[in-house]
């Protein structure tokens, strides 16, 4: 474990859950809870005041929802990474959160070690989505219409690379892509490596999130 301490803030309206999270995270040498609140409206204020590395945010809270404060949190503390901690299995919620800039989604019934792993991964710049909902996320992306080209800052993909991106978002694995495009799996892997490098992503999940946020 590195000497870096990951500073965490918690925004959730359930008192027992917040207290439980504090105890769980306090057992890890590299994690420190610097603030918590039961009011989503205070999320941005807390983020601006304490500058947490990771902010655990519940989506569904009374009054102001978690979705409404993701943007303000990033405005108050641009270096903070939002990790959604939710009981909602509604993929529309998940897609909306990622569209707003959340870096990950973890379910509230996940094991404690999974939560800790997710916090560390998001802090390190990775995207995190629980395995149980990755499929539904990709399915939702597959049902969204592909936007028109545009935007001078968009990395330029070749037509073949764009085809592969579309198939990845549709949930196809390498073998399926190779069969559909009549190319070898080795060639698919080579194209994916080039796509990841061009877009600055590490894997298929980050590619899907990038596509959702940037409309590749």
C-alpha positions as CSV (number, residue, x, y, z in Angstrom):
1,X,0.0,0.0,0.0
2,X,1.3,3.4,-0.9
3,X,1.7,6.2,1.6
4,X,-1.1,8.3,0.0
5,X,-4.2,8.8,2.1
6,X,-7.4,8.9,0.1
7,X,-9.8,11.5,1.6
8,X,-13.4,10.4,1.4
9,X,-16.7,12.3,1.9
10,X,-20.1,10.6,2.3
11,X,-23.5,12.0,1.2
12,X,-26.4,9.7,2.1
13,X,-29.6,10.2,4.1
14,X,-29.4,7.0,6.1
15,X,-27.6,7.7,9.4
16,X,-26.8,4.0,10.1
17,X,-25.3,3.5,6.7
18,X,-23.0,6.6,7.0
19,X,-21.9,5.4,10.5
20,X,-21.3,1.9,9.1
21,X,-19.3,3.3,6.2
22,X,-17.1,5.4,8.6
23,X,-16.3,2.3,10.6
24,X,-15.5,0.2,7.5
25,X,-13.3,2.9,5.9
26,X,-11.5,3.7,9.2
27,X,-10.2,0.2,9.2
28,X,-8.2,0.9,6.1
29,X,-4.8,2.7,6.6
30,X,-5.0,4.6,3.3
31,X,-8.6,5.8,3.7
32,X,-9.9,8.7,5.8
33,X,-13.5,10.0,6.0
34,X,-13.2,13.8,6.1
35,X,-16.9,14.7,6.1
36,X,-20.4,13.3,5.8
37,X,-24.0,14.7,5.4
38,X,-27.5,13.4,5.0
39,X,-28.4,16.4,2.8
40,X,-27.6,16.3,-0.9
41,X,-27.9,20.1,-1.0
42,X,-24.7,20.3,1.2
43,X,-22.7,18.1,-1.1
44,X,-21.1,20.9,-3.1
45,X,-20.4,22.9,0.1
46,X,-18.7,19.9,1.7
47,X,-16.7,19.2,-1.4
48,X,-15.5,22.8,-1.7
49,X,-14.6,23.0,2.0
50,X,-12.9,19.6,2.5
51,X,-11.7,18.8,-1.1
52,X,-12.2,15.0,-0.8
53,X,-10.4,12.8,-3.3
54,X,-13.6,10.6,-3.6
55,X,-17.2,11.6,-2.7
56,X,-19.6,8.7,-2.1
57,X,-23.0,9.9,-3.2
58,X,-26.4,8.3,-2.9
59,X,-28.6,8.9,-5.9
60,X,-32.1,8.9,-4.4
61,X,-32.5,11.2,-1.4
62,X,-35.4,13.3,-0.1
63,X,-35.7,16.7,-1.7
64,X,-32.6,17.2,-3.9
65,X,-31.4,14.1,-5.6
66,X,-27.8,13.0,-6.0
67,X,-28.0,13.5,-9.7
68,X,-28.7,17.2,-9.2
69,X,-25.5,17.8,-7.3
70,X,-22.9,16.0,-9.3
71,X,-22.2,19.0,-11.4
72,X,-22.0,21.5,-8.5
73,X,-19.7,19.1,-6.7
74,X,-17.2,19.2,-9.6
75,X,-17.6,23.0,-9.8
76,X,-16.7,23.3,-6.1
77,X,-13.9,20.8,-6.2
78,X,-12.7,19.8,-9.7
79,X,-10.3,17.2,-8.4
80,X,-12.9,15.3,-6.5
81,X,-14.1,12.0,-8.1
82,X,-17.8,11.1,-7.5
83,X,-18.5,7.4,-6.8
84,X,-22.2,6.6,-6.8
85,X,-23.3,4.3,-3.9
86,X,-26.9,3.3,-4.6
87,X,-29.6,0.7,-4.0
88,X,-31.3,1.6,-7.3
89,X,-31.1,-1.0,-10.0
90,X,-32.7,1.4,-12.6
91,X,-30.2,1.6,-15.4
92,X,-31.6,5.0,-16.4
93,X,-30.2,6.3,-13.0
94,X,-26.9,4.7,-13.7
95,X,-26.6,6.1,-17.2
96,X,-27.7,9.6,-16.0
97,X,-25.1,9.5,-13.2
98,X,-22.3,8.6,-15.6
99,X,-23.6,11.3,-18.1
100,X,-23.3,13.8,-15.3
101,X,-19.7,12.8,-14.8
102,X,-19.7,10.2,-12.0
103,X,-16.6,8.0,-12.2
104,X,-18.2,4.9,-10.9
105,X,-21.3,3.1,-9.5
106,X,-21.4,0.6,-6.7
107,X,-24.4,-1.1,-5.2
108,X,-25.1,-0.7,-1.5
109,X,-25.3,-4.4,-1.0
110,X,-21.7,-4.9,-2.2
111,X,-19.2,-6.4,0.1
112,X,-17.1,-4.0,2.2
113,X,-13.9,-5.1,0.4
114,X,-15.5,-4.4,-3.0
115,X,-16.4,-0.9,-1.8
116,X,-12.8,-0.3,-0.7
117,X,-11.5,-1.6,-4.0
118,X,-13.9,0.7,-5.9
119,X,-12.8,3.8,-3.9
120,X,-9.1,3.0,-4.6
121,X,-9.8,2.4,-8.3
122,X,-11.7,5.6,-8.8
123,X,-9.1,7.5,-6.9
124,X,-6.5,6.1,-9.3
125,X,-8.4,7.4,-12.3
126,X,-10.2,4.2,-13.3
127,X,-13.9,3.8,-14.0
128,X,-15.8,1.4,-11.8
129,X,-19.1,-0.2,-12.4
130,X,-20.3,-3.3,-10.5
131,X,-20.3,-6.4,-12.7
132,X,-24.0,-7.0,-12.0
133,X,-24.9,-3.7,-13.8
134,X,-22.2,-3.5,-16.5
135,X,-24.4,-5.5,-18.9
136,X,-27.4,-3.3,-18.4
137,X,-25.3,-0.2,-18.9
138,X,-24.0,-1.4,-22.2
139,X,-27.5,-2.5,-23.2
140,X,-28.8,1.0,-22.5
141,X,-26.0,2.5,-24.5
142,X,-26.8,0.2,-27.4
143,X,-30.4,1.5,-27.5
144,X,-29.3,5.1,-27.8
145,X,-29.2,6.6,-31.2
146,X,-25.7,7.3,-32.6
147,X,-25.2,11.1,-32.9
148,X,-24.0,13.0,-35.9
149,X,-20.3,13.7,-36.3
150,X,-19.1,17.1,-35.1
151,X,-16.7,18.8,-32.8
152,X,-13.2,19.7,-33.7
153,X,-11.7,18.4,-30.5
154,X,-13.0,14.9,-30.9
155,X,-10.2,12.4,-31.5
156,X,-10.3,11.2,-35.1
157,X,-11.3,7.5,-35.4
158,X,-11.1,5.6,-38.6
159,X,-14.3,4.2,-40.0
160,X,-13.2,0.7,-38.9
161,X,-12.4,1.9,-35.4
162,X,-15.8,3.6,-35.2
163,X,-17.4,0.3,-36.2
164,X,-15.6,-1.4,-33.5
165,X,-16.6,1.2,-30.9
166,X,-20.2,0.8,-31.9
167,X,-20.0,-3.0,-31.5
168,X,-18.3,-2.7,-28.1
169,X,-21.1,-0.4,-26.9
170,X,-23.6,-2.9,-28.2
171,X,-22.0,-5.5,-25.9
172,X,-20.1,-7.6,-28.4
173,X,-17.0,-9.4,-27.4
174,X,-13.9,-9.7,-29.5
175,X,-14.9,-13.0,-31.2
176,X,-18.3,-11.5,-32.1
177,X,-16.7,-8.4,-33.5
178,X,-14.2,-10.4,-35.6
179,X,-17.1,-12.5,-37.0
180,X,-19.3,-9.5,-37.8
181,X,-16.4,-7.6,-39.5
182,X,-14.7,-10.6,-41.0
183,X,-11.4,-9.9,-39.4
184,X,-9.3,-11.8,-37.0
185,X,-9.5,-11.5,-33.2
186,X,-5.9,-10.4,-33.2
187,X,-6.8,-7.5,-35.5
188,X,-9.7,-6.6,-33.3
189,X,-7.4,-6.4,-30.3
190,X,-5.0,-4.2,-32.3
191,X,-7.8,-1.8,-33.2
192,X,-9.0,-1.7,-29.6
193,X,-5.4,-0.8,-28.5
194,X,-5.3,2.0,-30.9
195,X,-8.8,3.2,-29.9
196,X,-7.9,3.2,-26.2
197,X,-4.8,5.2,-26.9
198,X,-6.6,7.8,-29.0
199,X,-9.4,8.3,-26.5
200,X,-7.3,8.0,-23.4
201,X,-9.2,5.1,-21.9
202,X,-8.0,1.9,-20.3
203,X,-10.6,-0.7,-21.1
204,X,-14.1,-1.4,-22.5
205,X,-15.9,0.0,-19.6
206,X,-14.1,3.3,-19.8
207,X,-14.7,3.3,-23.5
208,X,-18.4,2.9,-22.9
209,X,-18.4,5.7,-20.3
210,X,-16.4,7.9,-22.7
211,X,-18.8,7.3,-25.5
212,X,-21.7,8.1,-23.2
213,X,-20.2,11.4,-22.0
214,X,-18.6,12.5,-25.3
215,X,-21.0,10.9,-27.7
216,X,-18.3,9.2,-29.7
